[in-house]
Structure formats: C-alpha cells, structure tokens
Amino acid sequence: MATTAGEWLDSYAAALGVDPLTAEEVDELLVLAGVAAHSSERTAAPVACYLAARAGVALGEAVAMARSLDSAGGCP
C-alpha cells in the first residue's frame, strides 16, 4: 500500500525535527498554494508557501496577503 500524503508529511516533519502540521495548517497551505497558482503560474504555489514560512508569517496572514495581491491585479 502506498504512503499517504499525511503519513509522508508527518515522517518528513519528524526528519526535520519539527512538529507535524495540523489538518487546519495543511488546509491553509493548500489555500495559499491555490491562490498563488491561480494568480500566476503553478510553480508559484510551492515557492509562495516556502516564502511565507521563511518570512515567519502566520498562515492566515500569508493567505490574506496573497489574496490581496490577487484582488489588486497581481504584481506591478
């Protein structure tokens, strides 16, 4: 049987030495990825998630910022 995404992510979190994500955090990350992917190119999705984490921005705030860019017509 194949490993589920949740199982893989939990194992990856353990390997990184961090707590696993909650279901709510995963959902918010997927929303952020969706906004980024639909506002530009699909490749923006994982990079946007990485940038939010690197900046230490809370997921809800990261989603709001991404939506704000999207509603403003994107980047200059």
N, C-alpha and C positions, 0 to 999 in steps of 0.2 A: 504494500500500500504506500502511496506517495505521501510525503510530508506535507501537511497543510501550511498555508502562509503563516498562520498564528504560531504553529509549532516552530517553524523556521525562525520567525522573528524573535520568539522567546529564547531560542538557542543562541541566536546572534547577539541579543541583548546580554545574555549571560557571558558569552565570549568577550564582549566589550567591557564587561564589569559594571553594567548599569541595570536598573530595574526594567522589567518588561513594560511595554506600553499597555495602557488600559484600552478597552474597546472604544471608549469615547475618544481617546487620543488618536487611535487609528482612524476613526471616522473623520475627525477634524483634519488629519493629514491628507486623507483622500479628498476631502473638500478642497483644501488648499491646492493639491495637485490638479484637481479638476478645473479650478479657476485658472491656474497657470496654463494648463494645456489647451483650454478652450479660448484663452485670450491671445495666444500666440502659437507656438508650436508645441507638440507633445513633449519634446525634450526639455521644455521649461519646467515640467512638473517635478521631476526628482531634484533638479537644481534649486528650485524655489523652496522645497522642503529642507534641503541642506542649508541654504542661506538663512532661513528662519531659525534653524537650530544653531547655526554658527553665531548668529546675532543674539541668541538667548531670548528671542521674542516668544511670548506665550502663544500657543497655537491659535486661540481665539483672536488675538490681536493680529497675528500673521494672516489669518483668513480675511479679517476686516481690511487690512492694508491691501491685500491682493484684490479684493472686491472693489476697493476704492480706485485702484489703478484701472481696473476693468471698466468701471462705470464712467471714469473720466476719459475713456477712449484710449487707454494704454499709455505708452511712454511717448515722450516727445520725439 
